[in-house]
């Protein structure tokens, strides 16, 4: 998935694996960014989910 596809997506949240692919990062880096508070995330049990809208805001601000 690309950032453009992410904008068009109707998904509310993304998995760590999806965000890692979009940002071209390792999944461990995404998890670390979540635990450090650098990346907004939602804990559902043991899963980490990243809100799509908040990720888009971060990506847009960095561009």
OpenMM code with the backbone's topology and positions (N, CA, C; nanometers):
from openmm import Vec3, app, unit

residues = "UNK UNK UNK UNK UNK UNK UNK UNK UNK UNK UNK UNK UNK UNK UNK UNK UNK UNK UNK UNK UNK UNK UNK UNK UNK UNK UNK UNK UNK UNK UNK UNK UNK UNK UNK UNK UNK UNK UNK UNK UNK UNK UNK UNK UNK UNK UNK UNK UNK UNK UNK UNK UNK UNK UNK UNK UNK UNK UNK UNK UNK UNK UNK".split()
positions = [
    Vec3(0.0851, -0.1177, 0.0000),
    Vec3(0.0000, 0.0000, 0.0000),
    Vec3(0.0896, 0.1240, 0.0000),
    Vec3(0.0547, 0.2209, -0.0810),
    Vec3(0.1271, 0.3469, -0.0851),
    Vec3(0.0508, 0.4527, -0.0053),
    Vec3(0.1124, 0.5676, 0.0119),
    Vec3(0.0471, 0.6764, 0.0847),
    Vec3(-0.0777, 0.7215, 0.0085),
    Vec3(-0.0705, 0.7257, -0.1231),
    Vec3(-0.1885, 0.7628, -0.2025),
    Vec3(-0.3014, 0.6622, -0.1856),
    Vec3(-0.2678, 0.5340, -0.1837),
    Vec3(-0.3693, 0.4309, -0.1610),
    Vec3(-0.4251, 0.4418, -0.0200),
    Vec3(-0.3401, 0.4790, 0.0737),
    Vec3(-0.3841, 0.4978, 0.2113),
    Vec3(-0.4865, 0.6102, 0.2214),
    Vec3(-0.4638, 0.7187, 0.1489),
    Vec3(-0.5588, 0.8311, 0.1480),
    Vec3(-0.6955, 0.7880, 0.0958),
    Vec3(-0.6964, 0.7006, -0.0024),
    Vec3(-0.8206, 0.6563, -0.0646),
    Vec3(-0.8873, 0.5423, 0.0123),
    Vec3(-0.8144, 0.4816, 0.1016),
    Vec3(-0.8636, 0.3658, 0.1758),
    Vec3(-0.9745, 0.4056, 0.2727),
    Vec3(-1.0636, 0.3138, 0.2960),
    Vec3(-1.1704, 0.3355, 0.3925),
    Vec3(-1.1384, 0.2758, 0.5287),
    Vec3(-1.0170, 0.2191, 0.5415),
    Vec3(-0.9791, 0.1566, 0.6672),
    Vec3(-0.9665, 0.2614, 0.7772),
    Vec3(-1.0060, 0.2264, 0.8952),
    Vec3(-0.9961, 0.3170, 1.0098),
    Vec3(-0.8602, 0.3023, 1.0767),
    Vec3(-0.8112, 0.1797, 1.0849),
    Vec3(-0.6826, 0.1542, 1.1476),
    Vec3(-0.5961, 0.0676, 1.0567),
    Vec3(-0.4669, 0.0694, 1.0849),
    Vec3(-0.3701, -0.0108, 1.0107),
    Vec3(-0.2904, -0.0952, 1.1086),
    Vec3(-0.2417, -0.2076, 1.0609),
    Vec3(-0.1574, -0.2925, 1.1446),
    Vec3(-0.0137, -0.2406, 1.1413),
    Vec3(0.0664, -0.2916, 1.2319),
    Vec3(0.2081, -0.2555, 1.2355),
    Vec3(0.2750, -0.2943, 1.1035),
    Vec3(0.2414, -0.4110, 1.0519),
    Vec3(0.3003, -0.4578, 0.9264),
    Vec3(0.2646, -0.3642, 0.8103),
    Vec3(0.1403, -0.3195, 0.8033),
    Vec3(0.0989, -0.2279, 0.6960),
    Vec3(0.1734, -0.0952, 0.7055),
    Vec3(0.1839, -0.0416, 0.8264),
    Vec3(0.2532, 0.0866, 0.8447),
    Vec3(0.4014, 0.0715, 0.8112),
    Vec3(0.4608, -0.0403, 0.8491),
    Vec3(0.6014, -0.0645, 0.8177),
    Vec3(0.6241, -0.0658, 0.6671),
    Vec3(0.5332, -0.1302, 0.5925),
    Vec3(0.5456, -0.1323, 0.4452),
    Vec3(0.5287, 0.0072, 0.3868),
    Vec3(0.4303, 0.0823, 0.4349),
    Vec3(0.4036, 0.2162, 0.3817),
    Vec3(0.5219, 0.3093, 0.4052),
    Vec3(0.5787, 0.3029, 0.5258),
    Vec3(0.6878, 0.3933, 0.5625),
    Vec3(0.8259, 0.3367, 0.5296),
    Vec3(0.8292, 0.2156, 0.4754),
    Vec3(0.9545, 0.1471, 0.4423),
    Vec3(1.0439, 0.1354, 0.5656),
    Vec3(0.9849, 0.0849, 0.6737),
    Vec3(1.0547, 0.0646, 0.8002),
    Vec3(1.0400, -0.0806, 0.8434),
    Vec3(1.1231, -0.1205, 0.9371),
    Vec3(1.1099, -0.2517, 0.9982),
    Vec3(0.9925, -0.2477, 1.0963),
    Vec3(0.9245, -0.3585, 1.1119),
    Vec3(0.8113, -0.3645, 1.2052),
    Vec3(0.8544, -0.3305, 1.3473),
    Vec3(0.9754, -0.3708, 1.3855),
    Vec3(1.0248, -0.3387, 1.5199),
    Vec3(1.0390, -0.1887, 1.5401),
    Vec3(1.0769, -0.1180, 1.4349),
    Vec3(1.0901, 0.0269, 1.4424),
    Vec3(0.9539, 0.0920, 1.4634),
    Vec3(0.8520, 0.0410, 1.3953),
    Vec3(0.7158, 0.0929, 1.4111),
    Vec3(0.6662, 0.0658, 1.5531),
    Vec3(0.6894, -0.0540, 1.6025),
    Vec3(0.6480, -0.0866, 1.7399),
    Vec3(0.7193, 0.0030, 1.8413),
    Vec3(0.8474, 0.0267, 1.8202),
    Vec3(0.9240, 0.1128, 1.9098),
    Vec3(0.8716, 0.2563, 1.9049),
    Vec3(0.8384, 0.3045, 1.7867),
    Vec3(0.7829, 0.4396, 1.7736),
    Vec3(0.6494, 0.4503, 1.8458),
    Vec3(0.5714, 0.3449, 1.8437),
    Vec3(0.4443, 0.3433, 1.9170),
    Vec3(0.4699, 0.3477, 2.0671),
    Vec3(0.5609, 0.2647, 2.1145),
    Vec3(0.5865, 0.2604, 2.2590),
    Vec3(0.6534, 0.3876, 2.3089),
    Vec3(0.7295, 0.4565, 2.2225),
    Vec3(0.7946, 0.5828, 2.2604),
    Vec3(0.7008, 0.7025, 2.2491),
    Vec3(0.5822, 0.6811, 2.1921),
    Vec3(0.4870, 0.7902, 2.1761),
    Vec3(0.5101, 0.8742, 2.0511),
    Vec3(0.5992, 0.8305, 1.9649),
    Vec3(0.6256, 0.9029, 1.8405),
    Vec3(0.5205, 0.8762, 1.7342),
    Vec3(0.4523, 0.7650, 1.7480),
    Vec3(0.3503, 0.7244, 1.6524),
    Vec3(0.2245, 0.6905, 1.7312),
    Vec3(0.1118, 0.7539, 1.6983),
    Vec3(-0.0111, 0.7251, 1.7727),
    Vec3(-0.0583, 0.5829, 1.7454),
    Vec3(-0.1019, 0.5157, 1.8508),
    Vec3(-0.1488, 0.3794, 1.8329),
    Vec3(-0.2570, 0.3472, 1.9351),
    Vec3(-0.3290, 0.2409, 1.9058),
    Vec3(-0.4345, 0.1906, 1.9923),
    Vec3(-0.3963, 0.0481, 2.0294),
    Vec3(-0.3998, 0.0167, 2.1572),
    Vec3(-0.3736, -0.1197, 2.2032),
    Vec3(-0.5062, -0.1936, 2.2126),
    Vec3(-0.5150, -0.3050, 2.1424),
    Vec3(-0.6323, -0.3925, 2.1502),
    Vec3(-0.5773, -0.5298, 2.1865),
    Vec3(-0.5871, -0.5617, 2.3138),
    Vec3(-0.5228, -0.6836, 2.3598),
    Vec3(-0.3730, -0.6690, 2.3408),
    Vec3(-0.3130, -0.7619, 2.2706),
    Vec3(-0.1698, -0.7547, 2.2419),
    Vec3(-0.1406, -0.6867, 2.1080),
    Vec3(-0.2450, -0.6526, 2.0353),
    Vec3(-0.2269, -0.5913, 1.9027),
    Vec3(-0.2084, -0.4415, 1.9137),
    Vec3(-0.1291, -0.3885, 1.8235),
    Vec3(-0.1138, -0.2442, 1.8088),
    Vec3(-0.1781, -0.2051, 1.6768),
    Vec3(-0.2661, -0.1093, 1.6810),
    Vec3(-0.3303, -0.0587, 1.5605),
    Vec3(-0.3015, 0.0903, 1.5512),
    Vec3(-0.2740, 0.1369, 1.4315),
    Vec3(-0.2416, 0.2770, 1.4096),
    Vec3(-0.3587, 0.3417, 1.3362),
    Vec3(-0.4156, 0.4491, 1.3935),
    Vec3(-0.5264, 0.5188, 1.3273),
    Vec3(-0.4802, 0.5804, 1.1939),
    Vec3(-0.5542, 0.5503, 1.0885),
    Vec3(-0.5185, 0.5961, 0.9535),
    Vec3(-0.5103, 0.7478, 0.9446),
    Vec3(-0.6090, 0.8178, 0.9977),
    Vec3(-0.6123, 0.9643, 0.9869),
    Vec3(-0.4929, 1.0287, 1.0561),
    Vec3(-0.4568, 0.9793, 1.1728),
    Vec3(-0.3432, 1.0361, 1.2459),
    Vec3(-0.2122, 1.0077, 1.1726),
    Vec3(-0.2008, 0.8892, 1.1121),
    Vec3(-0.0826, 0.8574, 1.0335),
    Vec3(-0.0731, 0.9504, 0.9128),
    Vec3(-0.1857, 0.9736, 0.8469),
    Vec3(-0.1858, 1.0652, 0.7314),
    Vec3(-0.1437, 1.2059, 0.7721),
    Vec3(-0.1875, 1.2519, 0.8888),
    Vec3(-0.1468, 1.3847, 0.9372),
    Vec3(0.0046, 1.3900, 0.9590),
    Vec3(0.0604, 1.2851, 1.0170),
    Vec3(0.2041, 1.2826, 1.0402),
    Vec3(0.2822, 1.2810, 0.9093),
    Vec3(0.2359, 1.2008, 0.8154),
    Vec3(0.3041, 1.1908, 0.6853),
    Vec3(0.2934, 1.3236, 0.6101),
    Vec3(0.1783, 1.3861, 0.6160),
    Vec3(0.1585, 1.5152, 0.5479),
    Vec3(0.2449, 1.6236, 0.6095),
    Vec3(0.2577, 1.6229, 0.7416),
    Vec3(0.3389, 1.7232, 0.8097),
    Vec3(0.4865, 1.7065, 0.7773),
    Vec3(0.5285, 1.5830, 0.7513),
    Vec3(0.6692, 1.5563, 0.7213),
    Vec3(0.7033, 1.5896, 0.5761),
    Vec3(0.6036, 1.5990, 0.4903),
    Vec3(0.6292, 1.6225, 0.3469),
    Vec3(0.6524, 1.7688, 0.3173),
] * unit.nanometer
topology = app.Topology()
chain = topology.addChain("A")
for resn in residues:
    res = topology.addResidue(resn, chain)
    for name in ("N", "CA", "C"):
        topology.addAtom(name, app.Element.getBySymbol(name[0]), res)
